[in-house]
Amino acid sequence: MKQLLKHTLAAAVAATLTGAAWADITIGVSASLTGPASGLGIPVANGVKMWPPTIGGEKVNVIVLDDATDPTKGVQNARRFVNQDKVDVIVGSVATPVAIPMAEVAIESNTVQLALSPIGLPPGKDAWSFRMPQSNGVMAEAMVEHMKKQGVKSVGFLGYTDAYGEQWLLALNPLLEKAGIKMVGAERFARSDTSVTAQALKLASLNPDAMVVVASGSGAAMPQLGLVERGYKGKFYQTHAAATRDLMRVGGKAVEGTFVTTGPVVVAEQLPNSHPSKALGVKFNADYEKIHGAGLRNQFAAHSYDAYLLLDKVVPVALKKAKPGTPEFRAALKDAIEAEGAMPVTHGVLDFTATDHWGFKTGSGVVMKVVNGDWKLEN
């Protein structure tokens, strides 16, 4: 009888432990910790480290893998997440060319993807993918509005040959045309290129009022340096992928005066008190810089932290319908994200719907200027 009681108790304990493990939420993060986008991916991983150990009252198991800024590796990570780790959510990648094919895995497996880059996908292909950054269109609108105030009448374009560069070109062209600003030349380069001499010579010879550089992290400084070295003296605009200190660290005096589109978190302290993201952004920046050093706040760490803020809202809703680790829970998470409504985060106000998986609307992008090696919010 005593032996039977031991077995019964052991079975009960095992069942309890199994139930607890079953209730754990598992999140797979694919970050570009190496490769050309590592200047973005490392802050993403730093932002993930700031997540608390529980979400919605449940323990969170986070698996972070390096995608090396390689689309093939990103897909391998995503397939491992869904097939081996049985994740409830995929987060990443921060590199657009990597995050796009990962969306295929998300839709095939019916797993929510919180993309950390502004991925453009054909209609219907983003059914399980939600973008945490502002779209290129939202940022391009902020950029063009600023150009109008600056009296810009002509621009040159120097951007990546990949999906990020192409999507920016597509977003920018109609807005420039509507504003009466002429694009006099467009040149492209690969992420792995170390020089843009030929492209810079062509664009500098056209002498537009402003140059738009579409690149990321430390790689955003190289094309601008190339243009300056070829004698270009006009205005420079950079995209939200360049909103890191790496731009100033590598570019030095050559990037002084550069205008950079960004989410509001980078200049949170300079926002009006009425801004819905000010308090969240100020707190995030203080917490992040306490760990990583003064002035090291950036757009990308905040995107991964915003992913936590979103999950913290929607996980309790999904838990009312199903347990983590099940298809039903993944479906409930998707439904909860689409139904959450307007929600302030560090980058603005997210507002996903069943038909719109771009969370940030027009007006959420801001323009800042490099002044004395620091960021200054433009009015």
C-alpha positions in Angstrom: 0.0 0.0 0.0 2.8 2.4 0.9 4.6 1.6 -2.4 1.4 2.3 -4.3 1.0 5.6 -2.5 4.6 6.5 -3.4 3.9 5.8 -7.1 0.6 7.8 -6.9 2.3 10.8 -5.3 5.2 10.6 -7.8 2.7 10.5 -10.7 0.8 13.5 -9.3 4.0 15.5 -8.9 5.1 14.5 -12.4 1.7 15.6 -13.8 2.0 18.9 -11.9 5.4 19.6 -13.3 4.4 18.6 -16.8 1.4 20.9 -16.5 3.6 23.8 -15.4 6.0 23.2 -18.3 3.1 23.0 -20.7 2.0 26.4 -19.5 5.3 28.0 -20.2 5.3 30.4 -23.1 8.1 29.8 -25.6 9.4 32.6 -27.8 12.0 32.3 -30.6 14.1 35.3 -31.4 16.2 35.4 -34.6 18.6 38.3 -34.4 21.5 39.4 -36.7 24.2 39.1 -34.1 26.8 38.8 -36.8 27.0 40.0 -40.4 26.3 43.4 -42.0 23.2 44.0 -39.8 24.9 43.1 -36.5 24.8 46.8 -35.4 21.0 46.4 -35.4 20.8 42.8 -34.1 23.0 43.2 -31.1 20.8 46.0 -29.6 17.7 43.8 -30.4 19.2 41.0 -28.2 20.0 43.6 -25.5 16.4 44.7 -25.6 15.2 41.1 -25.2 17.4 40.7 -22.2 15.3 43.4 -20.5 12.2 41.3 -20.7 10.9 40.1 -17.3 10.8 36.3 -16.7 7.1 36.2 -16.9 4.4 37.5 -19.3 0.8 37.4 -18.4 1.7 35.5 -15.2 3.3 32.7 -17.1 7.0 31.8 -17.3 8.7 32.7 -20.5 11.3 30.6 -22.2 13.2 32.8 -24.7 15.5 31.2 -27.3 17.8 33.7 -29.1 19.6 32.5 -32.3 22.0 34.4 -34.6 20.8 34.6 -38.2 24.1 36.2 -39.3 22.1 38.6 -41.6 21.6 35.6 -43.9 18.1 34.8 -45.2 18.9 31.1 -45.4 20.0 31.1 -41.8 17.0 33.1 -40.8 14.7 30.5 -42.3 16.6 27.7 -40.7 16.1 29.4 -37.3 12.4 29.9 -37.9 12.0 26.3 -38.9 13.9 25.1 -35.8 11.6 27.4 -33.7 8.4 25.9 -35.0 9.5 22.2 -35.5 11.9 21.6 -32.6 11.2 24.3 -30.0 7.5 24.4 -30.6 7.4 28.2 -30.0 4.3 30.2 -29.5 5.8 33.4 -31.2 8.6 34.1 -33.6 10.4 37.5 -33.1 12.7 38.8 -35.9 14.6 39.4 -37.9 15.8 43.0 -37.7 17.2 42.7 -41.3 14.5 43.1 -43.9 15.9 40.5 -46.4 16.0 37.9 -43.5 12.6 38.7 -42.0 10.8 38.4 -45.4 11.4 34.7 -46.0 10.9 34.0 -42.3 7.3 35.2 -42.8 6.8 32.1 -45.1 7.5 29.9 -42.1 5.2 31.9 -40.0 2.3 31.5 -42.3 3.0 27.8 -43.1 3.0 27.0 -39.4 0.3 29.4 -38.2 2.7 31.1 -35.8 2.7 34.8 -35.0 5.8 36.6 -36.3 6.7 39.9 -34.7 9.0 41.3 -37.4 11.6 43.8 -36.2 12.0 45.3 -39.7 9.5 47.0 -42.0 8.9 43.9 -44.3 6.9 44.4 -47.4 4.9 41.3 -48.2 2.3 40.6 -50.9 -1.4 40.8 -49.8 -2.3 37.8 -47.7 1.3 36.7 -47.1 1.4 38.7 -43.9 -1.5 36.9 -42.3 0.6 35.8 -39.4 3.3 38.6 -39.5 3.1 41.9 -37.6 5.6 44.6 -38.0 7.0 46.3 -34.9 8.8 49.2 -36.8 7.2 52.0 -38.7 6.6 51.3 -42.4 9.0 52.8 -44.9 6.0 54.8 -46.2 5.4 56.4 -42.8 9.0 57.3 -42.4 9.2 58.5 -46.0 6.3 60.8 -45.4 8.0 62.4 -42.4 11.2 62.8 -44.5 9.4 64.4 -47.4 7.5 66.8 -45.2 10.8 67.9 -43.7 12.3 68.3 -47.1 9.5 70.7 -48.1 10.2 72.8 -45.0 13.8 72.9 -46.0 13.0 74.1 -49.5 14.5 70.9 -51.1 13.6 70.7 -54.9 15.8 67.9 -56.1 17.2 64.7 -54.5 19.6 61.9 -55.3 19.1 58.3 -54.0 21.8 56.0 -52.8 20.6 52.8 -51.3 20.9 49.0 -50.8 20.2 46.7 -53.7 18.1 44.5 -51.4 14.5 44.6 -50.3 15.0 47.4 -47.8 16.5 49.7 -50.5 13.9 48.7 -53.1 11.0 49.3 -50.7 12.3 52.7 -49.7 12.6 53.7 -53.3 9.0 52.6 -54.0 7.7 54.4 -50.9 9.7 57.6 -51.7 9.0 58.2 -55.4 5.2 59.0 -55.3 5.7 61.2 -52.2 8.4 63.2 -53.9 6.4 63.5 -57.1 3.4 64.8 -55.1 5.6 67.3 -53.3 7.1 68.6 -56.5 10.6 67.3 -55.6 12.5 65.7 -58.5 14.6 62.6 -58.1 17.5 63.3 -60.4 19.3 60.0 -59.9 19.1 56.7 -58.1 22.1 54.4 -57.4 22.4 51.2 -55.5 25.0 49.1 -53.7 25.2 45.8 -51.8 25.3 45.6 -48.0 28.7 43.9 -48.2 30.2 46.7 -50.4 33.1 48.7 -48.9 33.0 51.5 -51.4 30.5 53.4 -53.5 33.0 55.4 -55.6 31.3 55.0 -59.0 27.8 55.7 -57.6 29.0 58.7 -55.6 30.7 60.3 -58.6 27.5 60.0 -60.7 25.2 61.4 -58.0 27.6 64.2 -56.9 27.9 65.4 -60.5 24.1 65.9 -60.5 24.4 68.2 -57.5 20.9 67.7 -56.1 19.7 69.8 -53.1 19.7 66.6 -50.9 20.8 63.0 -50.9 18.8 60.2 -49.4 21.0 57.4 -48.2 19.2 54.0 -47.5 21.5 51.8 -45.4 21.7 50.5 -41.9 23.8 50.7 -38.7 27.5 51.5 -39.2 27.1 50.7 -42.9 25.0 53.9 -43.3 28.1 56.1 -42.8 30.1 54.6 -45.7 28.0 55.9 -48.6 27.6 59.3 -47.1 31.4 59.5 -46.6 31.8 58.5 -50.2 29.6 61.4 -51.4 31.3 63.9 -49.1 34.7 62.8 -50.4 33.5 63.3 -54.0 32.7 66.9 -53.1 28.9 66.8 -52.4 28.0 69.6 -50.1 24.2 69.4 -50.0 21.8 68.1 -47.3 21.7 64.4 -46.3 18.7 62.3 -45.2 19.1 58.9 -43.7 16.4 56.3 -42.8 15.3 54.7 -39.6 17.8 51.9 -40.1 20.6 54.4 -39.5 19.2 55.7 -36.2 22.2 54.4 -34.1 25.3 56.0 -32.7 27.3 53.9 -35.2 26.4 56.5 -37.8 28.2 59.2 -35.8 31.0 56.9 -34.6 32.0 55.9 -38.2 31.0 59.1 -40.0 32.4 61.6 -37.6 32.3 65.2 -38.8 31.0 64.1 -42.2 27.6 63.3 -40.8 27.1 66.5 -38.8 23.9 68.1 -39.9 22.4 64.9 -41.2 18.7 64.4 -40.9 17.6 61.0 -39.8 14.0 59.6 -39.6 13.3 57.6 -36.5 10.7 56.4 -34.1 10.2 58.9 -31.2 11.9 56.8 -28.5 15.4 57.9 -29.6 14.6 61.5 -28.7 12.0 60.7 -26.0 13.2 63.4 -23.6 12.8 66.1 -26.3 9.1 65.1 -27.0 6.3 67.3 -25.7 4.8 66.0 -22.4 1.5 65.3 -24.3 3.2 62.6 -26.5 1.8 59.2 -25.7 5.2 57.5 -25.8 7.2 60.1 -23.8 7.1 58.4 -20.4 7.6 54.9 -21.8 10.5 56.1 -24.0 12.2 58.1 -21.2 12.0 55.1 -18.9 13.3 52.6 -21.5 16.2 54.9 -22.4 17.2 55.3 -18.8 17.0 51.6 -18.1 18.9 50.6 -21.3 21.7 53.2 -20.8 22.1 52.2 -17.2 23.1 48.8 -18.4 24.9 49.6 -21.7 26.2 53.1 -21.3 25.2 56.7 -21.7 24.0 57.7 -25.2 23.7 54.1 -26.5 19.9 54.1 -26.7 18.7 53.1 -30.2 15.7 52.3 -32.3 16.3 48.6 -32.5 16.5 47.7 -28.8 13.3 49.5 -28.3 11.5 47.5 -31.1 12.3 44.3 -29.3 11.2 45.8 -26.0 7.9 47.0 -27.6 7.4 43.3 -28.7 7.4 42.5 -25.0 5.0 45.3 -24.2 2.6 44.0 -26.9 2.8 40.4 -25.7 2.2 41.5 -22.1 -1.1 42.9 -23.2 -2.3 40.1 -25.5 -1.0 36.9 -23.7 -3.5 37.2 -20.8 -6.3 37.4 -23.4 -5.1 34.4 -25.3 -4.6 32.4 -22.1 -8.4 32.6 -21.5 -8.9 30.5 -24.7 -6.0 28.0 -24.8 -2.8 26.9 -23.2 0.6 27.8 -24.6 2.2 25.2 -26.9 -1.0 24.6 -28.8 -2.3 25.7 -32.2 -5.3 27.1 -30.4 -3.1 29.4 -28.3 -1.2 30.7 -31.4 -4.5 31.4 -33.1 -5.8 33.2 -30.0 -2.6 35.3 -29.8 -3.1 36.4 -33.4 -6.7 37.3 -32.7 -5.8 39.2 -29.6 -3.2 41.3 -31.4 -5.7 42.2 -34.1 -8.3 43.1 -31.5 -6.1 45.0 -29.0 -6.7 48.4 -30.5 -4.5 51.5 -29.9 -1.7 50.8 -27.5 1.1 53.2 -26.6 4.7 51.7 -26.7 8.1 53.4 -26.8 7.9 54.0 -30.6 4.4 55.5 -30.8 0.9 54.0 -30.7 0.5 50.5 -32.1 -2.9 49.8 -33.7 -3.1 46.5 -35.5 -6.3 45.2 -37.1 -7.4 42.0 -38.8 -6.7 43.8 -42.2 -3.7 45.9 -41.3 -0.6 44.4 -39.8 1.3 47.6 -39.9 1.0 48.9 -36.3 2.1 52.5 -36.7 0.2 55.0 -38.7 1.1 58.3 -40.4 2.6 60.8 -38.0 4.5 58.3 -35.8 7.8 59.0 -37.5 10.0 61.9 -36.5 13.0 63.6 -38.0 16.1 64.3 -35.9 19.4 66.0 -36.7 23.0 65.2 -35.9 24.2 68.2 -33.9 27.6 68.1 -32.2 27.6 64.3 -32.2 24.2 64.0 -30.7 20.5 63.7 -31.7 18.3 66.8 -31.8 14.6 66.6 -32.5 13.5 68.6 -35.5 10.3 70.6 -35.3 
